[in-house]
Amino acid sequence: MQLHKKGFIFKTYEPKHTTPFERLFEIFKEVITHTSGDFDEAIDWMRELDKEYQLTTADYTLDDFIADLLKKGYIQERLTPDGTGKEIKITSKTEQALRQRALNQIFGKMRKSASGNHKTKFKGNSNEKTGEFRAYQYGDALDKISITESLKNAQINHGLNNFNLTENDLVVEDSQFKSQMSTVLMIDISHSMILYGEDRITPAKKVAMALAELIITRYPKDSLDVIVFGNDAWPIKIKDLPYLQVGPFHTNTVAGLQLAMDILRRKKNANKQIFMITDGKPSCLRLPDGNYYKNSMGLDEYITQKCYNMAAQARKLNIPITTFMIASDPYLIEFIKQFTASNQGKAFYTGLDNLGEMIFEDYETNRKKRLR
């Protein structure tokens, strides 16, 4: 006779075994994000890191790692734009791996919820249960009837000695409609995003990749459009996020908002929102004649008033704007407060460390609160 012992068994922690390629690939994904997809620069960084931290061994060198990247389809050789030579570029497989890594880094501790959908305040036929019960109504599906609760009602209403189950005893477990959301994420790529010795564009880029991967994998019925704004605003594809760079631009917030609202007007979803990541004040407008009006000195009243007008216009379209402000200057905070009041939206004054968590929490919260 074999005895089975119950209880806990404690042993020394043994880290998960990883291959030399896997260890280097994790570092590579971080470095390639910082170099905006520049493979040659990323490898130069890794060679310097290898000298300092001995990342490789004689049995597995960086050249072996590059060969494996090529063999596994993470990089490929392409002709240079002028057609005179070859260069190495990352592939779509790497782009997806970067989004997945960003998702794991930023949203790794996110709470579980229904896969692929968002809850609304409306009750109805759905496979998303709420844990609450209500009386059976004509038209409710029979498989929604809670047998246990209905039998309990029959016993209470008719007694044990004269068991009788009537329609009035039946209860169903409530469920919730599943919603869809259209989001536009605006990313400030003005020059200030890399000023003062602080890299602000890389965290913003990671957040965008993580949010994109979250929606693709968890909420496939939702839509996410990403736009960037400097002197002007333009959309970028999700696959292009790893290559995003800051330019020598001012900050045309109005252009970004105009483009975001144009995109959302074309969406059929009733639920729409704008997320804006910025660290600086609006300092640029494009005039009707095509020229640019720029003023980097303080807050220009002409520019800020245009921003307030755009915020109010978005409110009339039932498009809330949530601003994630990566700055702590009092006069900029005051501008964002007035901007938020014009839209009746929300603003978070955040550092870079918790930017992703805040965006995720707000994305989830908006799914539950705003649906009509």
KEKE-3310 file (N, C-alpha, C; in steps of 0.2 Angstrom, whole numbers, plus 5000, padded with zeros to 4 digits):
npx = (5004:5003:5007:5001:5007:5002:5004:5016:5030:5046:5060:5076:5076:5076:5081:5072:5077:5087:5092:5108:5104:5091:5093:5101:5093:5083:5089:5093:5080:5076:5087:5085:5073:5077:5085:5077:5074:5085:5096:5111:5116:5110:5117:5130:5129:5126:5138:5147:5141:5143:5157:5158:5150:5151:5142:5142:5150:5165:5159:5147:5145:5142:5142:5137:5125:5119:5118:5109:5098:5095:5093:5081:5072:5071:5078:5083:5092:5092:5091:5099:5092:5097:5101:5114:5120:5119:5109:5105:5089:5076:5062:5044:5041:5050:5045:5032:5036:5042:5031:5024:5033:5034:5020:5021:5030:5024:5010:5010:5005:4992:4975:4964:4951:4936:4939:4943:4933:4923:4915:4898:4886:4874:4862:4859:4857:4871:4888:4894:4894:4887:4885:4874:4856:4840:4822:4814:4811:4799:4806:4819:4833:4833:4844:4850:4843:4844:4846:4848:4845:4832:4825:4827:4819:4806:4805:4804:4793:4782:4784:4791:4783:4774:4779:4782:4785:4785:4782:4785:4794:4806:4822:4835:4852:4861:4868:4880:4880:4892:4905:4912:4926:4933:4949:4960:4977:4988:5004:5017:5030:5039:5054:5057:5055:5066:5075:5085:5092:5084:5076:5061:5053:5055:5049:5036:5034:5035:5023:5014:5016:5013:4999:4994:4996:4989:4976:4975:4976:4968:4956:4950:4939:4940:4946:4962:4970:4985:4993:5005:5012:5020:5026:5016:5003:5002:4996:5002:5007:5004:5014:5025:5028:5040:5050:5049:5053:5060:5058:5065:5055:5041:5027:5012:4998:4984:4983:4985:4974:4964:4966:4964:4951:4945:4948:4941:4928:4924:4923:4912:4909:4900:4907:4920:4937:4951:4968:4981:4998:5010:5023:5025:5022:5009:5015:5014:5005:4996:4993:4979:4984:4994:5006:5016:5013:5023:5028:5038:5040:5035:5017:5007:4993:4985:4987:4984:4971:4965:4968:4959:4947:4947:4946:4933:4926:4928:4921:4908:4906:4905:4918:4929:4944:4959:4973:4990:5002:5018:5026:5030:5029:5022:5014:5011:5004:4993:4988:4984:4974:4964:4962:4957:4945:4938:4935:4929:4936:4949:4964:4981:4995:5010:5025:5038:5039:5027:5018:5013:5005:4995:4989:4984:4975:4966:4961:4954:4944:4937:4930:4920:4913:4908:4899:4884)
npy = (4994:5011:5026:5042:5058:5073:5091:5105:5106:5112:5119:5123:5138:5137:5144:5147:5137:5144:5146:5151:5159:5164:5171:5182:5187:5193:5204:5210:5214:5224:5233:5236:5242:5254:5259:5262:5252:5251:5240:5239:5248:5243:5231:5236:5242:5231:5224:5233:5231:5218:5218:5224:5216:5203:5195:5185:5169:5159:5148:5152:5166:5184:5184:5171:5173:5182:5175:5165:5174:5177:5164:5160:5169:5182:5193:5200:5201:5215:5224:5240:5256:5263:5253:5248:5240:5229:5228:5224:5221:5221:5210:5207:5197:5200:5213:5210:5202:5212:5220:5211:5209:5221:5222:5212:5217:5229:5227:5216:5212:5213:5212:5198:5196:5195:5187:5196:5205:5219:5225:5232:5243:5238:5225:5209:5196:5186:5178:5182:5182:5190:5186:5189:5188:5187:5189:5177:5181:5182:5175:5174:5164:5146:5140:5149:5149:5147:5133:5128:5140:5142:5130:5132:5143:5137:5128:5137:5145:5135:5125:5110:5098:5099:5100:5111:5118:5133:5146:5158:5155:5154:5159:5168:5170:5185:5193:5202:5214:5215:5226:5237:5247:5262:5268:5282:5284:5297:5303:5313:5319:5329:5339:5340:5328:5321:5329:5337:5327:5315:5301:5301:5297:5283:5276:5280:5274:5261:5259:5262:5251:5240:5243:5241:5228:5222:5225:5219:5205:5203:5211:5210:5215:5228:5244:5252:5266:5275:5290:5302:5318:5333:5347:5345:5333:5315:5299:5283:5266:5251:5242:5250:5255:5251:5259:5272:5289:5304:5320:5336:5345:5357:5358:5354:5353:5355:5350:5337:5333:5337:5327:5315:5316:5316:5303:5296:5300:5292:5280:5266:5262:5266:5270:5280:5286:5297:5295:5304:5307:5317:5329:5342:5359:5366:5373:5377:5381:5377:5388:5395:5399:5390:5392:5392:5395:5399:5398:5396:5402:5402:5400:5402:5412:5413:5400:5391:5394:5389:5376:5373:5375:5365:5354:5356:5354:5341:5336:5339:5329:5318:5312:5308:5315:5309:5314:5311:5317:5320:5329:5342:5355:5369:5379:5372:5362:5369:5373:5360:5357:5366:5363:5350:5353:5359:5349:5340:5329:5318:5319:5314:5316:5311:5301:5292:5279:5273:5275:5266:5257:5266:5270:5257:5254:5265:5262:5250:5254:5264:5256:5250:5260:5270:5265:5265)
npz = (5000:4995:5002:5001:5003:5010:5008:5008:4998:4999:4990:4984:4974:4957:4943:4927:4913:4900:4883:4876:4865:4868:4879:4874:4865:4872:4877:4865:4860:4869:4866:4852:4852:4858:4848:4838:4828:4821:4815:4814:4823:4835:4836:4837:4850:4857:4856:4864:4876:4878:4880:4892:4901:4898:4889:4880:4875:4871:4865:4860:4851:4847:4833:4831:4836:4828:4816:4820:4822:4808:4803:4810:4806:4811:4806:4790:4775:4764:4749:4748:4748:4737:4729:4728:4737:4751:4766:4783:4790:4802:4804:4801:4810:4821:4824:4829:4840:4848:4851:4859:4869:4875:4879:4889:4898:4902:4905:4912:4924:4924:4928:4926:4914:4904:4889:4875:4875:4881:4895:4897:4904:4902:4903:4896:4883:4883:4884:4895:4912:4926:4940:4946:4949:4941:4939:4928:4911:4897:4883:4887:4885:4888:4892:4900:4912:4930:4938:4951:4959:4955:4959:4973:4975:4972:4982:4993:4990:4988:4997:5005:5005:4995:4982:4968:4953:4946:4933:4939:4948:4942:4939:4931:4927:4926:4912:4902:4889:4876:4872:4859:4856:4849:4848:4847:4848:4852:4850:4855:4846:4846:4848:4861:4867:4869:4875:4888:4893:4895:4889:4882:4872:4870:4881:4878:4865:4868:4876:4866:4858:4867:4870:4857:4855:4865:4862:4849:4853:4864:4863:4850:4842:4844:4839:4835:4832:4828:4829:4826:4831:4827:4820:4811:4809:4807:4802:4808:4805:4814:4814:4811:4823:4831:4824:4827:4829:4836:4830:4823:4828:4832:4843:4837:4843:4840:4826:4828:4836:4827:4816:4824:4827:4815:4810:4820:4817:4806:4811:4815:4828:4843:4854:4858:4859:4864:4867:4873:4873:4879:4882:4882:4879:4868:4854:4841:4825:4810:4798:4788:4776:4774:4780:4795:4811:4825:4842:4855:4867:4882:4886:4872:4869:4858:4852:4863:4865:4853:4855:4866:4860:4851:4860:4866:4854:4852:4863:4860:4851:4858:4862:4872:4879:4885:4894:4895:4904:4903:4911:4924:4925:4933:4925:4914:4918:4922:4910:4905:4914:4911:4897:4899:4906:4896:4888:4896:4900:4905:4915:4917:4927:4925:4928:4919:4923:4927:4917:4907:4915:4920:4908:4903:4914:4913:4900:4902:4912:4905:4896:4904:4909:4900:4891:4881)
capx = (5000:5007:5004:5002:5008:5000:5007:5020:5037:5051:5066:5080:5074:5080:5078:5070:5083:5086:5097:5111:5101:5086:5096:5104:5087:5079:5093:5092:5073:5077:5091:5083:5068:5080:5088:5071:5074:5092:5100:5118:5117:5109:5123:5136:5127:5127:5146:5149:5138:5147:5164:5158:5146:5153:5136:5143:5156:5168:5155:5142:5147:5137:5141:5132:5118:5116:5117:5103:5092:5094:5090:5075:5068:5070:5081:5084:5096:5088:5095:5099:5087:5100:5102:5121:5123:5114:5108:5101:5083:5072:5056:5038:5041:5053:5040:5027:5040:5043:5025:5023:5038:5031:5014:5023:5033:5020:5004:5011:5002:4985:4970:4960:4944:4933:4943:4942:4927:4922:4908:4895:4882:4868:4861:4856:4860:4878:4891:4898:4890:4888:4884:4868:4850:4834:4816:4814:4806:4798:4811:4825:4835:4832:4850:4851:4840:4848:4842:4848:4841:4824:4822:4826:4813:4800:4804:4802:4786:4777:4785:4794:4778:4770:4784:4779:4789:4781:4786:4786:4800:4812:4827:4841:4858:4861:4874:4881:4882:4899:4905:4918:4929:4938:4954:4966:4983:4992:5011:5020:5037:5042:5061:5058:5054:5073:5079:5087:5095:5079:5073:5054:5050:5055:5043:5029:5034:5033:5016:5010:5016:5009:4992:4992:4996:4983:4970:4975:4976:4963:4950:4951:4934:4941:4951:4967:4974:4991:4995:5011:5011:5025:5024:5010:5001:5000:4995:5007:5004:5006:5020:5030:5030:5047:5055:5047:5059:5058:5061:5066:5048:5037:5021:5005:4993:4978:4984:4984:4967:4960:4967:4961:4943:4943:4948:4935:4921:4923:4922:4905:4908:4897:4912:4926:4941:4958:4973:4986:5004:5014:5027:5027:5016:5008:5019:5014:4999:4997:4988:4975:4988:4999:5012:5016:5014:5026:5030:5040:5041:5029:5011:5004:4986:4982:4988:4981:4964:4964:4967:4953:4941:4947:4944:4926:4923:4928:4916:4901:4906:4906:4924:4933:4951:4963:4980:4995:5006:5025:5029:5028:5029:5015:5010:5009:4998:4987:4985:4981:4968:4959:4961:4953:4939:4935:4933:4926:4939:4953:4972:4986:5002:5013:5032:5038:5039:5020:5014:5009:5000:4990:4985:4980:4969:4961:4957:4949:4939:4932:4926:4915:4909:4905:4895:4877)
capy = (5000:5017:5032:5049:5063:5080:5096:5108:5104:5118:5117:5129:5141:5135:5148:5143:5136:5148:5145:5157:5163:5167:5177:5187:5189:5197:5210:5213:5217:5230:5238:5238:5247:5261:5262:5263:5247:5251:5234:5239:5252:5239:5226:5240:5243:5224:5223:5236:5228:5211:5219:5226:5212:5196:5192:5179:5165:5157:5143:5156:5173:5188:5182:5165:5175:5186:5170:5162:5178:5176:5158:5160:5174:5189:5198:5198:5205:5218:5229:5247:5260:5265:5247:5247:5236:5226:5230:5220:5224:5217:5207:5208:5193:5204:5218:5206:5200:5218:5222:5206:5210:5228:5220:5208:5222:5235:5225:5209:5210:5215:5207:5194:5197:5191:5187:5199:5209:5224:5225:5238:5244:5235:5218:5206:5189:5186:5173:5185:5182:5195:5183:5192:5184:5191:5184:5174:5184:5178:5176:5172:5157:5141:5138:5154:5148:5144:5127:5128:5145:5141:5125:5135:5147:5133:5125:5142:5147:5130:5120:5103:5093:5100:5103:5113:5123:5137:5151:5163:5153:5153:5165:5168:5173:5191:5194:5209:5215:5216:5232:5238:5254:5264:5272:5285:5286:5302:5303:5319:5317:5335:5338:5340:5322:5319:5335:5337:5320:5310:5298:5300:5294:5276:5273:5281:5269:5254:5259:5261:5244:5236:5244:5238:5220:5221:5226:5214:5199:5202:5214:5210:5219:5236:5247:5257:5270:5278:5296:5306:5325:5338:5353:5342:5326:5310:5292:5278:5259:5248:5238:5255:5258:5251:5263:5279:5293:5311:5325:5343:5348:5360:5354:5356:5348:5356:5346:5330:5333:5337:5321:5310:5317:5314:5296:5293:5301:5287:5273:5265:5261:5272:5272:5282:5290:5299:5295:5309:5307:5323:5331:5349:5364:5367:5379:5377:5380:5378:5394:5393:5400:5385:5394:5389:5400:5395:5402:5392:5405:5402:5398:5407:5412:5411:5393:5388:5395:5384:5369:5373:5375:5358:5350:5357:5351:5333:5334:5339:5323:5313:5309:5311:5315:5307:5317:5308:5323:5319:5335:5344:5362:5372:5382:5367:5358:5373:5373:5354:5357:5370:5359:5344:5355:5361:5342:5336:5322:5317:5320:5311:5319:5305:5300:5287:5273:5270:5277:5260:5254:5271:5269:5251:5255:5269:5259:5245:5258:5267:5251:5249:5266:5275:5262:5267)
capz = (5000:4995:5006:4998:5008:5008:5011:5003:4997:4998:4988:4982:4968:4951:4937:4921:4909:4894:4879:4875:4860:4871:4884:4870:4861:4877:4877:4858:4859:4872:4863:4846:4853:4859:4842:4833:4823:4817:4817:4815:4829:4840:4837:4840:4857:4861:4857:4869:4882:4879:4882:4899:4905:4895:4887:4876:4877:4866:4862:4857:4850:4844:4826:4831:4838:4822:4811:4822:4820:4801:4802:4813:4802:4814:4802:4783:4771:4759:4745:4750:4744:4730:4725:4727:4742:4755:4773:4787:4793:4806:4800:4804:4816:4826:4826:4834:4846:4852:4854:4864:4875:4878:4883:4895:4903:4905:4907:4914:4930:4923:4931:4921:4913:4899:4883:4869:4875:4886:4898:4897:4910:4900:4904:4890:4882:4882:4888:4901:4918:4931:4946:4949:4946:4940:4937:4921:4907:4891:4878:4889:4883:4893:4895:4905:4919:4935:4940:4958:4962:4953:4964:4979:4975:4972:4989:4998:4988:4989:5003:5003:5005:4989:4977:4962:4950:4941:4929:4944:4952:4938:4938:4926:4929:4922:4908:4900:4882:4875:4868:4855:4857:4844:4851:4844:4852:4849:4853:4854:4844:4846:4850:4868:4870:4870:4878:4895:4895:4897:4883:4884:4866:4870:4885:4874:4860:4872:4878:4860:4856:4871:4869:4851:4856:4870:4858:4844:4856:4869:4861:4842:4839:4845:4834:4838:4827:4831:4826:4829:4830:4828:4816:4808:4812:4802:4805:4807:4805:4821:4812:4811:4830:4833:4821:4828:4831:4837:4825:4825:4828:4837:4845:4834:4846:4836:4821:4831:4838:4821:4813:4828:4827:4808:4810:4824:4814:4801:4815:4817:4835:4847:4859:4855:4864:4862:4872:4871:4877:4878:4888:4881:4878:4861:4851:4833:4822:4803:4796:4782:4770:4773:4784:4802:4817:4830:4847:4860:4873:4887:4883:4867:4870:4852:4851:4868:4863:4848:4858:4870:4855:4848:4865:4866:4849:4853:4868:4857:4847:4863:4861:4878:4878:4891:4892:4900:4904:4906:4913:4930:4926:4935:4920:4909:4922:4922:4903:4904:4918:4907:4891:4901:4908:4890:4885:4901:4900:4911:4914:4922:4927:4927:4926:4914:4925:4928:4911:4904:4919:4920:4901:4904:4919:4910:4895:4905:4915:4900:4893:4908:4912:4895:4885:4881)
cpx = (5004:5004:5006:5002:5006:5003:5012:5027:5041:5057:5070:5077:5079:5077:5077:5076:5082:5092:5101:5108:5095:5088:5098:5098:5083:5083:5092:5085:5073:5081:5088:5077:5071:5083:5083:5072:5080:5096:5107:5119:5116:5114:5129:5135:5129:5135:5149:5147:5142:5154:5163:5155:5147:5146:5137:5149:5159:5164:5149:5143:5141:5136:5136:5125:5115:5114:5110:5097:5090:5090:5083:5070:5066:5073:5082:5088:5091:5093:5094:5095:5090:5102:5109:5124:5117:5114:5104:5095:5079:5065:5050:5037:5045:5048:5035:5030:5041:5037:5023:5027:5035:5025:5016:5026:5028:5013:5004:5007:4994:4980:4966:4953:4942:4937:4940:4936:4927:4915:4905:4890:4875:4868:4858:4859:4867:4881:4895:4893:4892:4888:4878:4862:4844:4828:4816:4809:4805:4803:4818:4827:4835:4838:4853:4848:4844:4844:4842:4844:4834:4821:4822:4820:4806:4799:4801:4795:4781:4778:4788:4789:4774:4774:4781:4783:4785:4785:4789:4792:4806:4816:4832:4847:4860:4868:4874:4883:4890:4900:4911:4920:4934:4943:4959:4971:4987:4999:5014:5028:5040:5049:5062:5057:5061:5077:5080:5089:5090:5076:5065:5050:5050:5050:5036:5028:5032:5026:5012:5010:5013:5002:4990:4991:4991:4977:4969:4973:4970:4956:4950:4945:4935:4946:4956:4971:4979:4993:5001:5010:5018:5023:5017:5008:5000:5000:5001:5004:5007:5013:5026:5032:5037:5052:5053:5052:5056:5061:5062:5060:5046:5031:5015:5000:4986:4978:4982:4977:4962:4960:4963:4954:4941:4943:4942:4928:4919:4922:4914:4904:4905:4902:4918:4930:4948:4962:4979:4992:5009:5018:5028:5021:5015:5011:5019:5007:5000:4991:4984:4979:4994:5006:5011:5017:5017:5028:5032:5041:5035:5023:5008:4997:4982:4982:4984:4973:4961:4963:4961:4947:4941:4944:4936:4923:4922:4922:4909:4900:4906:4912:4928:4940:4955:4970:4984:5001:5013:5029:5026:5028:5022:5011:5008:5003:4992:4984:4981:4974:4962:4957:4956:4946:4935:4932:4929:4929:4943:4961:4975:4992:5006:5021:5032:5037:5032:5015:5010:5004:4994:4985:4981:4974:4964:4957:4952:4943:4934:4928:4919:4910:4905:4900:4888:4873)
cpy = (5006:5023:5038:5054:5069:5085:5100:5106:5110:5115:5124:5131:5139:5139:5144:5143:5140:5146:5152:5162:5167:5172:5183:5191:5194:5204:5214:5216:5223:5235:5240:5243:5254:5264:5263:5259:5247:5245:5235:5243:5247:5234:5230:5241:5236:5222:5226:5233:5221:5212:5220:5220:5204:5193:5186:5175:5163:5152:5146:5163:5177:5186:5176:5168:5179:5180:5166:5167:5178:5170:5157:5165:5181:5195:5195:5203:5208:5223:5236:5251:5262:5259:5245:5242:5232:5228:5225:5224:5219:5215:5209:5203:5196:5210:5215:5205:5206:5220:5217:5207:5216:5226:5216:5213:5227:5232:5218:5207:5212:5210:5203:5196:5194:5192:5190:5203:5214:5224:5232:5238:5240:5228:5215:5199:5190:5180:5176:5186:5187:5192:5186:5188:5189:5186:5183:5179:5181:5180:5175:5165:5152:5139:5143:5153:5144:5139:5127:5134:5145:5136:5128:5139:5143:5130:5131:5144:5142:5125:5114:5098:5093:5103:5104:5118:5127:5142:5156:5161:5153:5160:5163:5172:5179:5190:5201:5209:5216:5222:5232:5246:5255:5269:5275:5287:5291:5303:5309:5317:5324:5334:5338:5333:5318:5324:5333:5330:5315:5308:5297:5297:5286:5273:5274:5276:5262:5254:5258:5254:5239:5237:5241:5231:5218:5220:5220:5207:5198:5206:5215:5214:5227:5238:5252:5260:5274:5284:5299:5314:5329:5344:5351:5336:5321:5303:5287:5271:5256:5245:5243:5257:5257:5256:5271:5283:5300:5315:5332:5347:5352:5355:5357:5351:5349:5351:5339:5329:5332:5330:5315:5310:5315:5307:5293:5294:5295:5280:5272:5264:5267:5274:5274:5286:5292:5299:5300:5309:5313:5325:5339:5353:5364:5373:5380:5377:5381:5383:5392:5394:5395:5386:5392:5395:5396:5400:5397:5395:5405:5399:5404:5407:5411:5403:5389:5388:5390:5377:5368:5372:5368:5353:5350:5354:5344:5332:5334:5332:5317:5309:5312:5310:5314:5309:5314:5313:5321:5325:5338:5351:5365:5375:5378:5363:5362:5373:5366:5354:5361:5366:5353:5347:5357:5354:5338:5329:5321:5318:5317:5314:5314:5305:5295:5280:5269:5273:5272:5258:5259:5270:5263:5252:5259:5266:5254:5249:5261:5262:5250:5254:5270:5272:5264:5262)
cpz = (5000:4998:5002:5003:5005:5011:5005:5003:4995:4996:4985:4975:4962:4945:4931:4916:4902:4890:4878:4870:4864:4876:4880:4867:4866:4877:4870:4857:4863:4868:4856:4846:4854:4853:4836:4827:4819:4820:4818:4821:4835:4841:4840:4848:4861:4861:4863:4876:4883:4882:4890:4903:4903:4894:4884:4878:4871:4862:4858:4857:4847:4837:4826:4832:4831:4817:4813:4821:4813:4800:4804:4810:4806:4810:4795:4780:4765:4755:4748:4746:4737:4726:4724:4732:4746:4762:4777:4791:4797:4802:4804:4810:4822:4829:4831:4840:4851:4855:4860:4870:4879:4882:4889:4900:4906:4908:4910:4920:4930:4925:4925:4920:4907:4893:4877:4869:4881:4889:4898:4903:4908:4901:4898:4889:4880:4886:4894:4907:4923:4938:4950:4945:4946:4938:4930:4917:4900:4886:4880:4887:4889:4896:4900:4912:4924:4939:4948:4961:4961:4958:4971:4980:4976:4979:4994:4996:4989:4994:5000:5002:4998:4984:4971:4959:4945:4938:4934:4948:4949:4938:4933:4929:4924:4918:4906:4893:4882:4870:4864:4856:4851:4848:4846:4849:4849:4853:4850:4852:4843:4849:4857:4871:4871:4873:4885:4898:4897:4890:4885:4878:4867:4875:4881:4869:4863:4873:4872:4858:4860:4871:4862:4852:4860:4866:4852:4847:4860:4867:4853:4839:4840:4840:4838:4832:4831:4826:4829:4827:4832:4825:4813:4812:4806:4806:4804:4808:4812:4819:4812:4818:4832:4830:4822:4831:4832:4832:4827:4825:4834:4839:4843:4837:4843:4830:4823:4832:4832:4817:4817:4827:4820:4807:4814:4821:4809:4805:4816:4824:4839:4852:4857:4860:4861:4868:4869:4876:4875:4884:4887:4880:4870:4859:4844:4831:4814:4801:4790:4776:4769:4777:4791:4806:4823:4836:4853:4866:4877:4883:4878:4868:4864:4851:4856:4867:4858:4850:4862:4865:4852:4854:4866:4860:4849:4858:4865:4853:4851:4863:4867:4876:4885:4890:4898:4899:4907:4907:4920:4931:4928:4930:4915:4912:4922:4915:4902:4908:4914:4900:4893:4903:4901:4887:4890:4901:4906:4909:4919:4922:4930:4925:4921:4916:4925:4922:4908:4908:4920:4914:4901:4908:4916:4904:4897:4908:4910:4897:4897:4910:4906:4890:4886:4877)
residu = (MET:GLN:LEU:HIS:LYS:LYS:GLY:PHE:ILE:PHE:LYS:THR:TYR:GLU:PRO:LYS:HIS:THR:THR:PRO:PHE:GLU:ARG:LEU:PHE:GLU:ILE:PHE:LYS:GLU:VAL:ILE:THR:HIS:THR:SER:GLY:ASP:PHE:ASP:GLU:ALA:ILE:ASP:TRP:MET:ARG:GLU:LEU:ASP:LYS:GLU:TYR:GLN:LEU:THR:THR:ALA:ASP:TYR:THR:LEU:ASP:ASP:PHE:ILE:ALA:ASP:LEU:LEU:LYS:LYS:GLY:TYR:ILE:GLN:GLU:ARG:LEU:THR:PRO:ASP:GLY:THR:GLY:LYS:GLU:ILE:LYS:ILE:THR:SER:LYS:THR:GLU:GLN:ALA:LEU:ARG:GLN:ARG:ALA:LEU:ASN:GLN:ILE:PHE:GLY:LYS:MET:ARG:LYS:SER:ALA:SER:GLY:ASN:HIS:LYS:THR:LYS:PHE:LYS:GLY:ASN:SER:ASN:GLU:LYS:THR:GLY:GLU:PHE:ARG:ALA:TYR:GLN:TYR:GLY:ASP:ALA:LEU:ASP:LYS:ILE:SER:ILE:THR:GLU:SER:LEU:LYS:ASN:ALA:GLN:ILE:ASN:HIS:GLY:LEU:ASN:ASN:PHE:ASN:LEU:THR:GLU:ASN:ASP:LEU:VAL:VAL:GLU:ASP:SER:GLN:PHE:LYS:SER:GLN:MET:SER:THR:VAL:LEU:MET:ILE:ASP:ILE:SER:HIS:SER:MET:ILE:LEU:TYR:GLY:GLU:ASP:ARG:ILE:THR:PRO:ALA:LYS:LYS:VAL:ALA:MET:ALA:LEU:ALA:GLU:LEU:ILE:ILE:THR:ARG:TYR:PRO:LYS:ASP:SER:LEU:ASP:VAL:ILE:VAL:PHE:GLY:ASN:ASP:ALA:TRP:PRO:ILE:LYS:ILE:LYS:ASP:LEU:PRO:TYR:LEU:GLN:VAL:GLY:PRO:PHE:HIS:THR:ASN:THR:VAL:ALA:GLY:LEU:GLN:LEU:ALA:MET:ASP:ILE:LEU:ARG:ARG:LYS:LYS:ASN:ALA:ASN:LYS:GLN:ILE:PHE:MET:ILE:THR:ASP:GLY:LYS:PRO:SER:CYS:LEU:ARG:LEU:PRO:ASP:GLY:ASN:TYR:TYR:LYS:ASN:SER:MET:GLY:LEU:ASP:GLU:TYR:ILE:THR:GLN:LYS:CYS:TYR:ASN:MET:ALA:ALA:GLN:ALA:ARG:LYS:LEU:ASN:ILE:PRO:ILE:THR:THR:PHE:MET:ILE:ALA:SER:ASP:PRO:TYR:LEU:ILE:GLU:PHE:ILE:LYS:GLN:PHE:THR:ALA:SER:ASN:GLN:GLY:LYS:ALA:PHE:TYR:THR:GLY:LEU:ASP:ASN:LEU:GLY:GLU:MET:ILE:PHE:GLU:ASP:TYR:GLU:THR:ASN:ARG:LYS:LYS:ARG:LEU:ARG)
# end
